[in-house]
């Protein structure tokens, strides 16, 4: 069990309700999406670090990301 600030808990409840999901399902999907995004970023960083490519930092600087 975790303890959240009341404002944070309310925002989670509101987002879950607006999504038509239970809080548990909403949080499960949120964590799953985070993990997928993290993996995508790691894979992109690896691909960009290969010879002949630019690094993630260079890409961010080039496109002001």
N, C-alpha and C positions, 0 to 999 in steps of 0.2 A: 504494500500500500504506500502511496505517496501523498504528501501534503502539498496542496497547491494554494497559491494566493487566491482569495475569493474572486478577484477580477478574472484571473486566468481560467478558473473553473467555470465561471459563467460564460466566458467566450467559447470554451469547448462545448458546453451544453447547448449554447445557441447555434453554433456551427453544425453540431450533430443534428439538432432539431431541423434546421433549415435544409440539411441534406437528406432528411427523411430516414436517418440511421440511428441505431442505438449509440450511446456513447462508446461502448466497447467496440462495436463494429467500426465506428468513425475513427477511433484511435488506432485500431489494427490496420486500417487502410492507410492512415496517415504515416504510420511507421513503415509499412511496406513500401509506400511511394518514396519515402526518405531513403530507404535502403537501396531501392532501384536507382534513384537519382545519384546517390553516392557511388554506386558501381559504375554508372554511365560516366561520371566525371573521372573516375580512376582510369577507365578504359580510354577515354578521350585523351587524358594526360599522357598515358603510355603511348598511344598512337602518335601524338604530337611530338613526343621526345625521340622518336625514331629518326635515323639519319635522313637528312634532306627535308625535314619538317621543322616547324618552329615550336617553341615550348609554349605551354599554357600561359605562362607569364607574358611572353612576347605577344601572343594572340590577344590577351586581355588589353595590353598596352596599345596594340595596333588598332583595335576596334573600340577602345575606351569602355571596356566592360567592367 
